[in-house]
């Protein structure tokens, strides 16, 4: 299996929607671009245009290859300790009033059941380690999840899963609640798209539950015993974190 080198500060690949020019940009250039001070290096299109430059994936990214996608570790962060859960009940977290409203959406009274089935079959999302961590931090900052227990998942795909050709733009219907069948050909288990929010310009995946072979889980933060000898030392010197359990030593759970 392939484990990619982690790099949160790498250069980002850009592509202009007007002239298709491609280049790499650092964080300082991106900040100036979003402030309107930097345009496309070739045609001058800035961030105010509908055809403005946006994140794109490098043409030499190994994840363009289907075999590499299947042989690579992918990551996901969640507040669920049993993700992905085949027994997931989406109706458990909604109120009785919402259930009644959903039930009445359809004349035959099956609105709630149909909604639940759609929620259970919607695409799951995997990405690089950096994308998974940045997604967790964004949820902690923007979605009031700072006090929740998170879990980092390392994911293995099934070796025979079908992959939609190409790498696609990140659209609202890719990142939202959608069936993968609406985005790719029938029977597709994996669709690649350019992540423009977490680890921008990296390739992320929209996948079906059946395309996942197994996962490893690590709680964030780790559950620790304050009496352990390393605890005080870790508080004094954060480099001691290297002594903590890693995903390489946790068991795989078939999905």
C-alpha positions, 0 to 999 in steps of 0.5 A, a space after each residue: 500500500 502507498 502512504 504519501 509524504 505529508 506536507 501541509 505547506 506544499 505549493 498549490 496548482 492553479 488553472 485559469 478558467 479563461 485561458 487554461 494557463 496552469 501554474 503553481 502558487 504559494 500561500 502568499 500569492 494566494 492571499 494576494 490573489 484573493 485580495 484582488 492584487 494578483 491575476 492570472 499570470 498569462 491573461 490577467 483574469 483576477 478573482 472577480 471574474 466568473 472564469 477566474 483561476 481556481 485550484 486544479 490538480 497537477 497533471 503528474 499527480 499519481 492519483 490520476 492512475 486507477 491502480 494507484 487510487 486503489 493501492 493508496 491509503 485514503 483518509 477521513 475524519 468524523 465524529 462517529 466512532 463506527 464510521 462507515 456504519 452499515 447500520 446507520 439510522 439517519 432518522 435517529 438524529 431528527 425530531 418527531 416533528 421533522 419525521 412527520 414532515 418528511 413522511 408527508 412529502 409524498 402522497 403515499 406517506 413514504 417520504 421519511 423512508 425514501 429520505 432515509 434511504 437516500 441518506 444511507 446511500 449518499 457518497 462518502 468522501 475520502 482525501 489526503 491526510 492533510 485534507 482530512 485534518 483540515 476538514 476536522 479543524 474547519 468543523 471545529 472552527 466553523 461548525 461548533 464542533 470544537 468540544 466533540 470527539 473526532 476520529 481519524 480513519 485510514 481507508 483501504 479501497 477494494 481492489 476491484 472497485 470501479 473508478 470513473 475516468 478522469 478528475 472532475 471539478 468540485 461541484 456542490 453536488 459532489 461535496 453535498 448529499 448526492 448519490 454517486 450514480 448521479 455523477 458517474 456511470 452506473 456501477 461506479 464506486 469511486 469518482 475523483 475530484 479536485 478538492 478546493 477547500 481542504 488541502 487545495 488542489 489535491 485529489 479527493 474521492 467520492 465513494 460508495 460504501 461498498 467500495 471500502 474494504 477496511 478502515 483503521 481508526 484513531 481517536 483525536 485526541 488520544 485517550 490517555 491515562 494522566 498517570 502514565 509516565 510520559 504524560 507530564 513530559 509530553 505536556 512539557 515537550 510536545 515532541 514526545 507525541 512521536 511516542 503515541 500510538 499510530 495508525 500503523 499499529 491499530 487493527 483493520 476493521 472490514 466494512 
